[in-house]
Structure formats: structure tokens, C-alpha cells
Amino acid sequence: MKTIHNPFEEKQSIELAVGTFIISTLLFTLYILSHGNTMVLVIAWPFALAGIIVNTIMFFHLMEKLVHLPQQRKDISMKILLLLSNIPILFFYYFIIMK
């Protein structure tokens, strides 16, 4: 019997992870180029809060799909790892800004 691999077709999690990374990197670069202007931080905090909330919702959505779709665990796990890969990057940005 031949096994057919149906990939997990959700692309929103990848778009969210990449979009969050790009926007946070642009805000970080803007902060560095503005020589530590606090106005950039005022603009960045609402984005950071919204990013945390939306990424958390997406994480729980993917975890739910991971439980209910066991045949697609590899694809879903890769999307979860991609989503979680933003955390160390953002901590790195935070430590540079606070230093």
C-alpha cells in the first residue's frame, strides 16, 4: 500500500513568523541608526505587544493541529520551530538595546 503525503497547507504561520522577524529587524535597525532615540521604542512597544499576542495565538493553533493531525506532525513541527525561532532573535535585540 502506497502512503500519500499530504503536506500541511497552512501558510499563515510562516508569513507571521517571517513578517514579525522583518518588522522587528527594521525597528531594531531604525533604533540603532537613530542613535538610541526613545521615540522609536515608543513606536516599537505596541508592535512588540501585538506580536507576542498574535504569535502566542498562532502557537496554540499549531499545537492544536499537531495533536489532531498526527500524519502531518513533521510539517506542523517545522512551522512551530520557525515560529519559535523569533524568540532568541528578539532577546538578542533586547539585550543590545538595554546595554
N, C-alpha and C positions, 0 to 999 in steps of 0.2 A: 504494500500500500504506500502510495506516494504522499508525503507530507507537503502541504501547501503553506508557505509562509506568507501571512498577511501582515504587512508592517502596520504599526500603529500610526494612523493617518493624522494625528493632531499636530498642527504646526504652530499653534499659538504659543506653546511653551517655549519653543526655540526662538520665536520672534520676540517674546517677552524677555528672555534671558539676554539675547543679543542687543535688543533695544535698551534695556536697563544698563548694560555694560557701556554702550556707546554714549548715552546721555550722562552717566556718571563720570566717564572719562573726559567728556567735553567740559563738564562743570569743574572737575579737578584741574584740567589744563587751564581753564579760564581763571581759576583761583591762583594758580602758580604764576601765570602771566600777568595778573593784576597786582602782583607783589603782596598777596595776603589781604586784599580788600575784603572787609567783612560783609559788604553788600552781596557778594557772591554767595557767602554762607547763608545769608537771609533768603536768597532765592533757592538755594540748594536744599534747605531743610524740608520744605514741603514736598519736594520731589523725593527725597530720601524716605520720608514717612509713607508717602503713597507707594513707593517702590517696595518697601517692606510689606505693606499690607497686600498688595497685588501679588507679589511673589509668594507670600505665605498661602494665599488662597489657591494659587496655581500648584504649589507643592502638595497641599492636601487633596486637590483634584487628581493629581497624578498618582498619589499614594492610593486613593480610592480605585483608580483604574488598574493599578498594579495588583491589587487584591482581587478584583473582579475579572481581570483578563489574564489568566496565568499563561496562556500561549504566547502572549506578547510582552512578557516581562523584560526581555533583553532590550527591546526598543524603548519601553517606558523607563527602565532604569537608566538608560543613557540620557534621556531627557531630564530626569531628576538630577543626575550628576551635572549636566550642563547648567541647570538652574541653580544648583548649589555652588557651582564654581565661582559665582559672583561674590560670595561671602568673603573668601580670603582676599580677593582683589580690593573689595571695599574697605576691609580692615587695614590693608596696606595704605590706601589713600587716606584713611582716617588718621593713622599714626604719623604719616608725613605732615598732614595739616596741623596736627596737635603739637608737633615738635618744633 
